[in-house]
Amino acid sequence: MAETSAIPEAEADVTQANVSKQEHDTLKYHLLGPSLTKAGQDSVDQSKVSEIIYNASKGSKYFNREEVKDKILTQKIQRILEKKRRLEKLDLTRELRAADQLVAQLELTRDLTQHIVHVDCDAFYAAVEQLDRPELKDVPFAVGGGVLTTCNYVARKYGCRSGMAGFVAKKLCPDLLLLPLNFDKYTSKAQEIRAVLAQYDPRFESASIDEAYLNITEYCLEHGVAPEDAVQQMRDEVHDKTKITVSAGIAANAKLAKICSNMNKPNGQYILPTDRISIMNFMRDLPTRKVNGIGRVLERELQEIGIKTCGDIYPHRQLLRQLFGKKTYEFLIMCHLGLGRTEIQPAEEYERKSVGTESTFGDMSDPAQFREKLRWTAEELEKDMQRAECKGRTLVLKVKLHTYEVLTRQAVTPRAICAAEDLYNYALPILAKLEQEIPGMRLRLMGLRCTHIISTKKPDARAFFGLKPLRTGSGKDISDGTSNLKASGAIEEDDVPQKLLEHTPYEGGDQLDPDDAGMAGYQAIEEEDDDDYRHHGKEILPNPKRGTPTREPEEWWDCPICSRPQPTDERLFNDHIDLCLSRQTIRDAVQRDNVRSPASIADAPAPKRLKSGGEKRRGRTSNSADPRQKKLFFG
């Protein structure tokens, strides 16, 4: 009898051990981070990398938080699977028909007439650093401190990649060399690359400091070249002028071009034929994680229900809306079809949704320090909003606790605000309420963001009336209500409200604590007293103009009457002067008639006449002429 009871207990222990191992396996995969699909990682033993990350971070607050998140995700997946089992017992004919209708509707939007290119620099920061230090060509090195921003392809063979904590990268590659950031250098080199891109599409779209989307359809038609030849020529030109290699993807839309640019990295290109059959075959075998917009969480959820490639989406189409919601359902159907946007425009032309700033720091628990940090954040946000020329109606406070739990709270302000004092005053009650909710609160990140943006850009009044800008004596144009861009190094911030690096000393050999090494976040801060702009690698710069032959400055004649610049055409100029003179004559005549001398006023007082009852008070016309009115004649 004892032996019989021991068997179920042993089976229960085995089951519990299997569950525990599965949980650890999912956590290890989760700890690999969001940049798992970076180029240069295909030949790396990711199980070994995940084991090192797991052991290095185990016991830290970051590890504990990620463990909690992984358990929450596991519970969510269990609910999804339970719902899937229930749905499979029902008649899903209606859902299947609706999915097929959506597929048919989306097919009608397919545009195969455009040639969209995604250009991505190869390990950009590392490549720029290597230009100054060519001896690092065969040495594994990375740029960054607490968190790696990028690393060269030698270091990637060891499993190092962007977003990884520096101390973890050191464990993967003990000989890894860490270099400090130099954003001025990167921005300058990026401007050189952008100048080349503008020759092929003046309205190219910057995705970050080192990648961009172009529509080369018009360029190919004008020059009679094939898309792959045009892109090869562009890449060669970039390398000749900047000594930086770039990879490119060519496809019918931006989503496919982004995927293709990662196919032949580094220093390569991949073209996907612009016909439906080729696109469907390409997407059929493509892992879901390769699609921009599908990360670790959604990838795992899809795998659990049997979707590992984009081709697996179609057989499950009748379940997707019920399991993931309408937006994700439509997104996945578009992934299966290989559909994406074809509209490419300068990033600064997109409507801004929010402006924000945030920073990470060591654990902080003093309420006075909270307020000091809040005021500093408000001042930084004011600078960003002034740069973006906007105000906001909703203020959002974001904090990250020492346990790596992220909380956000928001408030609607009675008016649009952008001043640091207003931002601080409206954010302070939100912070105070958080302190009441969480006694003894300890923070390691704080951020402010404004949404419901209202533009404060002033309209150009002269341009509205079709007038040329006024010119100063130095010959510079002055546009009413428009601000000139700063020097070429000026940058406008986009919707990514993150700093980039949490600096650590660059002395080699120091082991960093996981809690202080930027494990949390892939967002950290670089604070320099002599730099009043905080770089994050996602800056939006105005597109450079396409190079054109230099022309002589256009000559204008200034009208002696109104001082407005006029074309250098004698007939048109004389007509304009005649018009100005006639206007001036009318003004002078009316002004003379309205000016009366004191003597005439004394000689001819005008007594008021009482209105009789029979006279109409309104709309009454008089046949008597006003002696003060004179007829003007112009011969």
C-alpha positions as CSV (number, residue, x, y, z in Angstrom):
1,M,0.0,0.0,0.0
2,A,2.9,2.3,0.8
3,E,4.5,1.6,-2.6
4,T,1.2,2.4,-4.3
5,S,1.0,5.8,-2.6
6,A,4.6,6.6,-3.4
7,I,4.0,6.3,-7.2
8,P,1.6,9.3,-7.5
9,E,4.0,11.4,-5.3
10,A,6.9,10.6,-7.6
11,E,4.9,11.5,-10.6
12,A,3.8,14.8,-9.0
13,D,7.5,15.6,-8.3
14,V,8.4,14.9,-11.9
15,T,5.6,17.0,-13.1
16,Q,6.6,19.9,-10.8
17,A,10.2,19.6,-11.9
18,N,9.1,19.8,-15.6
19,V,7.0,22.8,-14.9
20,S,9.8,24.5,-13.0
21,K,12.3,23.7,-15.9
22,Q,9.9,25.1,-18.5
23,E,9.5,28.3,-16.4
24,H,13.2,28.7,-16.2
25,D,13.6,28.1,-19.9
26,T,11.1,30.8,-20.8
27,L,12.7,33.2,-18.4
28,K,16.1,32.5,-19.9
29,Y,14.8,33.3,-23.3
30,H,13.1,36.4,-22.0
31,L,16.4,37.6,-20.5
32,L,18.0,37.5,-24.0
33,G,16.5,40.9,-24.6
34,P,14.8,42.6,-27.5
35,S,17.8,42.7,-29.8
36,L,18.0,39.0,-30.3
37,T,17.5,39.3,-34.1
38,K,20.4,41.7,-34.6
39,A,22.7,40.9,-37.4
40,G,25.7,38.7,-36.5
41,Q,23.8,36.6,-34.0
42,D,22.8,33.7,-36.3
43,S,25.9,31.6,-35.5
44,V,25.9,32.3,-31.7
45,D,24.8,29.6,-29.3
46,Q,22.0,31.5,-27.7
47,S,21.4,28.9,-25.0
48,K,24.9,29.5,-23.7
49,V,24.3,33.2,-23.8
50,S,21.0,33.0,-21.9
51,E,22.7,30.7,-19.3
52,I,25.4,33.3,-18.7
53,I,22.8,36.2,-18.4
54,Y,20.6,34.1,-16.1
55,N,23.5,33.3,-13.7
56,A,25.0,36.8,-13.8
57,S,21.7,38.5,-13.0
58,K,20.2,35.9,-10.7
59,G,19.2,37.4,-7.3
60,S,19.2,41.0,-8.5
61,K,16.1,43.2,-8.4
62,Y,16.0,43.3,-12.1
63,F,16.0,39.5,-12.3
64,N,13.2,39.3,-9.7
65,R,11.1,41.7,-11.7
66,E,11.7,39.9,-14.9
67,E,10.8,36.6,-13.2
68,V,7.5,38.1,-12.0
69,K,6.7,39.4,-15.6
70,D,7.5,36.0,-17.0
71,K,5.1,34.3,-14.6
72,I,2.4,36.8,-15.5
73,L,3.0,36.2,-19.2
74,T,2.8,32.4,-18.5
75,Q,-0.6,32.9,-16.8
76,K,-1.8,35.0,-19.7
77,I,-0.8,32.3,-22.2
78,Q,-2.6,29.7,-20.1
79,R,-5.8,31.8,-20.4
80,I,-5.2,32.2,-24.2
81,L,-4.8,28.4,-24.6
82,E,-7.9,27.7,-22.5
83,K,-9.9,30.2,-24.6
84,K,-8.5,28.6,-27.8
85,R,-9.8,25.2,-26.6
86,R,-13.2,26.6,-26.0
87,L,-13.4,28.3,-29.4
88,E,-12.3,25.2,-31.2
89,K,-15.5,23.5,-29.9
90,L,-17.7,26.2,-31.4
91,D,-18.9,26.9,-34.9
92,L,-16.5,29.5,-36.2
93,T,-17.9,29.8,-39.7
94,R,-18.8,33.4,-39.1
95,E,-15.3,34.3,-37.9
96,L,-13.8,32.5,-40.8
97,R,-16.0,34.3,-43.3
98,A,-15.1,37.7,-41.7
99,A,-11.4,36.9,-41.8
100,D,-11.6,36.0,-45.5
101,Q,-13.5,39.3,-46.2
102,L,-10.7,41.1,-44.4
103,V,-8.1,39.3,-46.5
104,A,-9.9,40.3,-49.7
105,Q,-10.2,43.9,-48.6
106,L,-6.6,44.2,-47.7
107,E,-5.6,42.6,-51.0
108,L,-7.3,45.5,-52.8
109,T,-4.9,47.9,-51.0
110,R,-1.7,46.1,-52.2
111,D,0.5,48.5,-54.2
112,L,3.3,46.9,-56.2
113,T,4.3,50.0,-58.2
114,Q,6.7,51.5,-55.7
115,H,10.4,50.7,-55.0
116,I,10.9,51.3,-51.2
117,V,14.4,51.0,-49.8
118,H,15.4,50.7,-46.1
119,V,19.0,51.7,-45.5
120,D,20.7,50.7,-42.3
121,C,24.3,51.5,-41.4
122,D,26.4,48.5,-40.2
123,A,27.2,48.8,-36.5
124,F,27.2,52.6,-37.0
125,Y,28.7,53.9,-33.7
126,A,31.4,51.2,-33.8
127,A,32.1,51.9,-37.5
128,V,32.6,55.6,-36.8
129,E,34.9,54.8,-33.9
130,Q,36.9,52.4,-36.0
131,L,37.6,55.2,-38.5
132,D,39.7,57.0,-35.8
133,R,41.2,53.8,-34.5
134,P,41.7,51.4,-37.4
135,E,43.7,49.1,-35.2
136,L,40.4,47.9,-33.6
137,K,39.3,46.2,-36.8
138,D,39.9,42.7,-35.5
139,V,39.4,43.5,-31.8
140,P,36.0,42.9,-30.1
141,F,34.8,46.3,-28.9
142,A,31.6,48.0,-28.0
143,V,30.4,51.6,-27.6
144,G,28.7,52.4,-24.3
145,G,29.2,51.8,-20.6
146,G,26.4,50.5,-18.4
147,V,24.4,49.5,-21.5
148,L,26.0,48.8,-24.9
149,T,24.6,50.9,-27.7
150,T,26.3,48.8,-30.3
151,C,29.3,46.5,-30.8
152,N,31.3,45.5,-33.8
153,Y,30.8,42.2,-35.6
154,V,33.8,40.6,-33.9
155,A,32.1,41.1,-30.5
156,R,28.8,39.9,-31.9
157,K,30.3,36.4,-32.5
158,Y,30.5,36.1,-28.7
159,G,26.8,37.0,-28.3
160,C,27.3,40.7,-27.4
161,R,24.7,43.1,-28.8
162,S,23.1,46.4,-28.2
163,G,20.9,46.8,-25.1
164,M,23.1,44.3,-23.2
165,A,24.5,45.3,-19.8
166,G,28.2,45.9,-19.9
167,F,29.1,43.5,-17.1
168,V,27.2,40.7,-18.9
169,A,29.0,41.5,-22.2
170,K,32.3,41.2,-20.3
171,K,31.3,37.8,-19.1
172,L,30.5,36.7,-22.6
173,C,33.7,38.3,-24.0
174,P,36.4,39.0,-21.3
175,D,38.5,40.8,-23.9
176,L,35.7,43.2,-24.9
177,L,36.9,46.8,-25.1
178,L,34.4,49.5,-24.0
179,L,34.6,52.9,-25.7
180,P,32.9,56.1,-24.5
181,L,30.2,57.7,-26.6
182,N,30.8,60.7,-28.8
183,F,27.5,61.9,-30.2
184,D,28.9,64.9,-32.0
185,K,31.1,62.6,-34.1
186,Y,28.2,60.3,-34.9
187,T,25.9,63.2,-35.8
188,S,28.5,64.7,-38.1
189,K,29.0,61.4,-39.9
190,A,25.2,60.8,-40.1
191,Q,24.9,64.2,-41.9
192,E,27.4,63.2,-44.5
193,I,25.4,60.0,-45.2
194,R,22.1,61.8,-45.3
195,A,23.5,64.2,-47.9
196,V,24.1,61.2,-50.2
197,L,20.6,59.8,-49.6
198,A,19.0,63.1,-50.5
199,Q,20.4,62.7,-54.0
200,Y,18.2,59.7,-54.5
201,D,15.1,60.8,-52.6
202,P,15.0,64.3,-51.2
203,R,12.0,63.4,-49.1
204,F,13.6,60.3,-47.5
205,E,12.4,59.4,-44.0
206,S,14.8,59.1,-41.1
207,A,14.0,56.3,-38.8
208,S,17.0,57.0,-36.5
209,I,20.5,58.5,-36.7
210,D,21.7,55.5,-38.7
211,E,18.7,54.2,-40.8
212,A,16.3,55.7,-43.3
213,Y,13.5,54.8,-45.7
214,L,13.6,56.0,-49.3
215,N,11.2,55.8,-52.3
216,I,13.5,55.5,-55.3
217,T,10.7,54.9,-57.8
218,E,11.0,58.4,-59.4
219,Y,14.8,58.3,-59.4
220,C,14.8,55.0,-61.3
221,L,12.3,56.3,-63.9
222,E,14.3,59.5,-64.4
223,H,17.7,57.8,-64.8
224,G,16.5,54.6,-66.4
225,V,18.2,52.3,-63.9
226,A,16.9,49.2,-62.1
227,P,16.3,49.5,-58.4
228,E,19.0,47.1,-57.4
229,D,21.5,49.0,-59.5
230,A,20.5,52.4,-58.0
231,V,20.8,51.1,-54.5
232,Q,24.2,49.5,-55.2
233,Q,25.3,52.9,-56.7
234,M,24.0,54.7,-53.6
235,R,25.8,52.3,-51.2
236,D,29.1,52.6,-53.1
237,E,28.7,56.4,-53.0
238,V,28.1,56.4,-49.2
239,H,31.2,54.3,-48.7
240,D,33.4,56.4,-51.0
241,K,32.4,59.6,-49.3
242,T,32.1,58.5,-45.6
243,K,34.0,55.2,-45.4
244,I,30.9,53.7,-43.7
245,T,29.3,50.6,-45.0
246,V,25.5,50.4,-45.2
247,S,23.1,47.5,-45.9
248,A,19.8,47.9,-47.8
249,G,16.6,46.1,-48.4
250,I,14.5,46.8,-51.5
251,A,10.8,45.8,-51.6
252,A,7.3,47.0,-52.5
253,N,6.7,48.6,-49.1
254,A,8.4,49.8,-45.9
255,K,7.7,46.7,-43.8
256,L,9.2,44.3,-46.3
257,A,12.2,46.6,-47.0
258,K,13.0,46.7,-43.3
259,I,13.0,42.9,-43.1
260,C,15.1,42.6,-46.3
261,S,17.8,45.1,-45.1
262,N,18.8,42.6,-42.4
263,M,19.1,39.6,-44.8
264,N,22.6,40.3,-46.2
265,K,24.3,42.3,-43.4
266,P,26.9,43.6,-43.2
267,N,27.6,45.6,-46.3
268,G,25.0,43.9,-48.5
269,Q,21.6,44.3,-50.1
270,Y,18.6,42.1,-50.8
271,I,15.8,42.8,-53.2
272,L,12.4,41.1,-53.0
273,P,10.6,41.0,-56.3
274,T,7.5,43.2,-56.5
275,D,5.0,40.5,-57.4
276,R,2.4,38.9,-55.1
277,I,3.6,35.3,-55.5
278,S,7.2,36.2,-54.5
279,I,6.0,38.2,-51.5
280,M,3.7,35.5,-50.3
281,N,6.4,32.8,-50.6
282,F,8.9,35.1,-48.8
283,M,6.5,35.6,-45.8
284,R,5.4,32.0,-45.7
285,D,8.7,30.8,-44.2
286,L,9.6,34.0,-42.3
287,P,9.8,33.6,-38.5
288,T,7.3,36.0,-36.8
289,R,10.1,37.5,-34.7
290,K,11.7,38.9,-37.9
291,V,8.8,41.2,-38.5
292,N,9.2,44.7,-37.0
293,G,6.5,45.0,-34.4
294,I,6.5,41.4,-33.1
295,G,8.7,41.2,-30.0
296,R,9.4,38.6,-27.3
297,V,5.9,38.6,-25.7
298,L,3.8,38.4,-28.9
299,E,6.3,35.9,-30.4
300,R,5.8,33.5,-27.4
301,E,2.1,33.9,-27.4
302,L,1.9,33.0,-31.1
303,Q,4.2,30.1,-30.7
304,E,2.1,28.6,-27.9
305,I,-1.0,28.5,-30.2
306,G,1.0,27.0,-33.1
307,I,2.1,30.1,-35.1
308,K,5.9,30.1,-35.7
309,T,6.1,31.6,-39.1
310,C,4.0,34.2,-41.0
311,G,2.7,31.4,-43.1
312,D,1.1,29.8,-40.0
313,I,-1.1,32.8,-39.5
314,Y,-3.6,32.0,-42.2
315,P,-4.8,28.6,-40.9
316,H,-5.5,30.2,-37.5
317,R,-7.2,33.3,-38.9
318,Q,-10.6,32.5,-37.5
319,L,-9.2,32.5,-33.9
320,L,-7.0,35.6,-33.9
321,R,-9.6,38.3,-33.3
322,Q,-11.1,36.4,-30.3
323,L,-7.6,35.6,-28.8
324,F,-5.7,38.9,-29.4
325,G,-8.2,41.6,-30.2
326,K,-9.0,43.5,-33.4
327,K,-5.8,45.6,-33.8
328,T,-3.4,42.7,-33.4
329,Y,-5.6,40.5,-35.5
330,E,-5.5,42.9,-38.4
331,F,-1.8,43.5,-37.9
332,L,-1.1,39.7,-38.1
333,I,-3.2,39.3,-41.3
334,M,-1.2,42.1,-42.9
335,C,2.0,40.4,-41.9
336,H,0.8,37.2,-43.5
337,L,0.0,39.1,-46.7
338,G,3.3,41.1,-46.7
339,L,1.5,44.4,-46.7
340,G,2.9,47.7,-45.5
341,R,2.9,51.4,-46.1
342,T,4.4,52.9,-49.2
343,E,4.1,56.6,-48.2
344,I,7.6,57.9,-47.4
345,Q,8.0,61.4,-46.1
346,P,10.4,63.4,-43.9
347,A,10.1,62.4,-40.3
348,E,9.5,66.0,-39.2
349,E,6.3,66.1,-41.3
350,Y,4.6,63.5,-39.1
351,E,2.1,64.8,-36.7
352,R,3.6,64.9,-33.2
353,K,1.6,62.9,-30.6
354,S,3.7,63.6,-27.5
355,V,6.9,65.2,-26.2
356,G,8.7,63.6,-23.2
357,T,11.9,63.2,-21.3
358,E,13.1,60.7,-18.7
359,S,16.3,59.7,-16.9
360,T,17.5,56.8,-14.8
361,F,19.6,57.2,-11.6
362,G,20.6,55.3,-8.5
363,D,17.9,54.3,-6.0
364,M,16.4,57.4,-4.5
365,S,14.0,57.5,-1.5
366,D,14.2,61.1,-0.2
367,P,11.1,63.1,-0.9
368,A,13.2,66.3,-1.2
369,Q,15.3,64.5,-3.9
370,F,12.1,63.5,-5.7
371,R,11.1,67.1,-6.0
372,E,14.5,68.2,-7.0
373,K,14.6,65.6,-9.8
374,L,11.0,66.5,-10.8
375,R,12.0,70.1,-11.2
376,W,15.0,69.2,-13.3
377,T,12.9,66.9,-15.5
378,A,10.3,69.7,-15.9
379,E,13.1,72.1,-17.0
380,E,14.4,69.5,-19.5
381,L,10.9,68.9,-20.9
382,E,10.5,72.7,-21.3
383,K,13.6,72.8,-23.5
384,D,12.3,69.9,-25.6
385,M,8.9,71.5,-26.0
386,Q,10.4,74.8,-27.0
387,R,12.5,73.0,-29.6
388,A,9.4,71.3,-30.9
389,E,7.3,74.5,-30.7
390,C,4.3,73.0,-28.9
391,K,2.3,72.9,-25.7
392,G,0.4,70.0,-24.1
393,R,-3.0,69.6,-22.4
394,T,-2.2,66.3,-20.7
395,L,0.7,65.7,-18.4
396,V,2.0,62.2,-17.7
397,L,4.3,61.3,-14.9
398,K,6.3,58.0,-15.2
399,V,8.4,56.4,-12.5
400,K,10.2,53.2,-12.1
401,L,10.4,51.7,-8.6
402,H,13.6,50.1,-7.3
403,T,11.8,46.8,-8.0
404,Y,11.8,47.8,-11.7
405,E,8.0,48.1,-11.7
406,V,6.9,51.0,-14.0
407,L,4.0,53.2,-13.0
408,T,2.4,56.0,-14.9
409,R,-0.1,58.6,-13.8
410,Q,-1.6,61.5,-15.8
411,A,-3.6,64.6,-15.3
412,V,-5.5,67.0,-17.6
413,T,-4.3,70.5,-17.2
414,P,-6.8,73.4,-17.4
415,R,-4.8,75.0,-20.2
416,A,-2.0,74.0,-22.6
417,I,1.3,74.3,-20.8
418,C,5.0,74.1,-21.7
419,A,6.8,76.3,-19.1
420,A,8.9,74.5,-16.6
421,E,7.1,76.1,-13.6
422,D,3.7,75.0,-14.9
423,L,5.0,71.5,-15.6
424,Y,6.4,71.2,-12.1
425,N,3.3,72.6,-10.4
426,Y,0.9,70.3,-12.1
427,A,3.2,67.2,-11.8
428,L,3.8,67.7,-8.1
429,P,0.3,66.7,-6.9
430,I,0.6,63.5,-9.1
431,L,3.9,62.7,-7.4
432,A,2.5,63.4,-3.9
433,K,-0.4,61.1,-4.6
434,L,2.0,58.3,-5.6
435,E,3.9,58.9,-2.3
436,Q,0.7,58.4,-0.4
437,E,-0.2,55.2,-2.4
438,I,3.3,53.7,-1.9
439,P,4.8,54.7,1.5
440,G,8.6,54.6,1.5
441,M,8.7,54.7,-2.3
442,R,12.1,54.2,-3.8
443,L,12.7,55.3,-7.4
444,R,15.3,54.7,-10.1
445,L,13.7,56.5,-13.0
446,M,11.5,59.5,-13.4
447,G,10.0,61.0,-16.6
448,L,7.5,63.6,-17.7
449,R,5.5,63.5,-21.0
450,C,3.0,65.9,-22.5
451,T,0.3,64.6,-24.8
452,H,-2.6,66.2,-26.7
453,I,-0.1,68.5,-28.3
454,I,-1.0,72.0,-29.6
455,S,1.5,73.7,-32.0
456,T,2.8,77.1,-31.1
457,K,4.4,77.8,-34.4
458,K,3.5,81.2,-35.7
459,P,2.2,81.5,-39.3
460,D,4.3,83.3,-41.9
461,A,2.1,86.3,-42.6
462,R,4.1,87.5,-45.6
463,A,4.0,84.1,-47.2
464,F,0.2,84.0,-46.7
465,F,-0.1,87.1,-48.9
466,G,2.4,85.8,-51.4
467,L,5.1,88.3,-50.5
468,K,8.8,87.6,-50.5
469,P,10.6,87.7,-47.1
470,L,11.9,91.1,-46.1
471,R,15.6,91.4,-46.3
472,T,18.0,93.0,-43.9
473,G,21.0,95.1,-45.0
474,S,23.2,92.1,-44.9
475,G,21.0,90.4,-47.5
476,K,19.5,87.8,-45.1
477,D,15.9,86.9,-45.3
478,I,13.6,87.6,-42.4
479,S,10.4,85.6,-42.3
480,D,7.6,86.8,-40.1
481,G,6.8,84.3,-37.4
482,T,9.2,81.6,-38.5
483,S,12.3,80.6,-36.7
484,N,15.4,79.7,-38.6
485,L,17.0,76.3,-38.0
486,K,20.1,76.2,-36.0
487,A,23.4,75.1,-37.4
488,S,23.7,71.7,-39.1
489,G,24.2,70.1,-35.8
490,A,20.8,71.2,-34.5
491,I,18.5,68.3,-33.7
492,E,14.8,68.0,-33.0
493,E,13.7,65.2,-30.6
494,D,11.1,62.8,-31.8
495,D,8.6,60.7,-29.9
496,V,11.1,58.4,-28.2
497,P,11.4,60.0,-24.8
498,Q,14.4,58.1,-23.6
499,K,18.0,58.9,-22.8
500,L,20.5,56.5,-24.1
501,L,23.2,55.6,-21.6
502,E,23.7,55.1,-17.9
503,H,27.4,55.9,-17.7
504,T,29.8,53.8,-15.8
505,P,33.5,54.3,-15.4
506,Y,35.5,52.9,-18.3
507,E,38.3,51.5,-16.2
508,G,38.7,47.9,-17.3
509,G,38.3,45.0,-15.0
510,D,35.7,46.5,-12.7
511,Q,32.7,44.1,-12.1
512,L,29.4,45.9,-12.0
513,D,26.5,45.1,-9.9
514,P,23.5,44.0,-12.0
515,D,21.2,46.5,-10.3
516,D,23.5,49.4,-11.3
517,A,24.5,48.2,-14.7
518,G,21.5,49.3,-16.7
519,M,20.0,45.8,-16.9
520,A,16.6,47.2,-16.7
521,G,16.2,49.1,-19.4
522,Y,17.9,49.6,-22.5
523,Q,17.4,53.2,-21.4
524,A,19.9,55.2,-19.4
525,I,21.3,58.7,-19.2
526,E,24.3,60.5,-20.3
527,E,24.7,63.7,-18.4
528,E,27.3,66.2,-19.4
529,D,27.5,69.7,-18.0
530,D,28.8,71.2,-21.3
531,D,26.1,69.6,-23.4
532,D,22.6,71.1,-23.1
533,Y,21.1,68.6,-25.5
534,R,20.6,65.0,-24.5
535,H,21.2,62.5,-27.4
536,H,19.3,59.3,-27.7
537,G,20.1,58.1,-31.3
538,K,16.5,58.6,-32.6
539,E,16.8,62.3,-33.4
540,I,15.0,63.9,-36.3
541,L,17.0,66.1,-38.5
542,P,15.7,68.2,-41.4
543,N,16.5,66.5,-44.7
544,P,19.4,68.0,-46.6
545,K,18.5,69.5,-49.9
546,R,19.4,67.7,-53.1
547,G,22.6,69.1,-54.6
548,T,21.9,71.5,-57.5
549,P,24.2,73.7,-59.6
550,T,25.0,77.0,-57.8
551,R,23.0,79.8,-59.2
552,E,23.5,83.5,-59.0
553,P,21.3,85.1,-56.2
554,E,18.0,86.3,-57.6
555,E,17.9,90.1,-58.1
556,W,15.0,92.1,-56.9
557,W,14.1,95.8,-57.2
558,D,12.7,97.5,-54.1
559,C,9.6,99.7,-54.7
560,P,10.4,103.3,-53.6
561,I,6.8,103.7,-52.4
562,C,6.0,100.5,-50.4
563,S,9.6,99.1,-50.1
564,R,8.4,95.6,-51.2
565,P,10.8,93.7,-53.5
566,Q,9.6,93.3,-57.1
567,P,10.7,91.3,-60.1
568,T,13.4,92.9,-62.3
569,D,11.0,93.6,-65.2
570,E,10.7,97.2,-66.2
571,R,7.0,97.0,-67.4
572,L,5.9,95.1,-64.3
573,F,7.9,97.4,-62.1
574,N,6.4,100.6,-63.6
575,D,2.9,99.2,-63.3
576,H,3.5,98.4,-59.7
577,I,4.8,102.0,-59.0
578,D,1.7,103.5,-60.8
579,L,-0.5,101.4,-58.6
580,C,1.4,102.4,-55.5
581,L,1.2,106.1,-56.5
582,S,-2.5,106.0,-57.1
583,R,-3.0,104.5,-53.7
584,Q,-0.8,107.1,-52.1
585,T,-2.6,109.9,-53.9
586,I,-6.0,108.7,-52.5
587,R,-4.5,108.4,-49.0
588,D,-3.0,112.0,-49.1
589,A,-6.2,113.5,-50.4
590,V,-8.4,111.9,-47.8
591,Q,-5.9,112.9,-45.1
592,R,-5.9,116.6,-46.3
593,D,-9.7,116.7,-46.2
594,N,-9.8,115.3,-42.7
595,V,-7.4,117.8,-41.3
596,R,-9.2,121.1,-40.6
597,S,-7.6,124.3,-39.4
598,P,-8.6,125.8,-35.9
599,A,-9.9,129.0,-37.6
600,S,-12.4,127.2,-39.8
601,I,-13.6,125.3,-36.8
602,A,-14.3,128.6,-34.9
603,D,-16.0,130.3,-37.8
604,A,-18.4,127.5,-38.7
605,P,-19.6,125.8,-35.6
606,A,-22.0,123.0,-36.4
607,P,-24.9,123.1,-34.0
608,K,-26.7,119.8,-33.4
609,R,-30.2,119.6,-34.9
610,L,-32.9,117.9,-32.9
611,K,-34.5,114.9,-34.6
612,S,-38.2,115.3,-35.1
613,G,-40.6,112.6,-34.3
614,G,-41.4,112.0,-38.0
615,E,-37.9,111.4,-39.1
616,K,-36.6,107.9,-39.3
617,R,-33.7,107.1,-37.0
618,R,-32.2,104.4,-39.2
619,G,-31.7,104.0,-42.9
620,R,-32.6,107.7,-43.6
621,T,-31.0,109.1,-46.7
622,S,-30.3,112.7,-47.4
623,N,-30.3,114.5,-50.7
624,S,-28.1,117.3,-49.4
625,A,-24.5,116.9,-50.2
626,D,-21.9,117.0,-47.4
627,P,-19.7,120.1,-48.0
628,R,-16.8,118.2,-46.6
629,Q,-16.9,115.5,-49.3
630,K,-15.0,116.3,-52.5
631,K,-14.9,114.4,-55.7
632,L,-11.5,113.1,-56.7
633,F,-10.5,113.0,-60.3
634,F,-7.4,111.3,-61.7
635,G,-6.3,112.0,-65.2
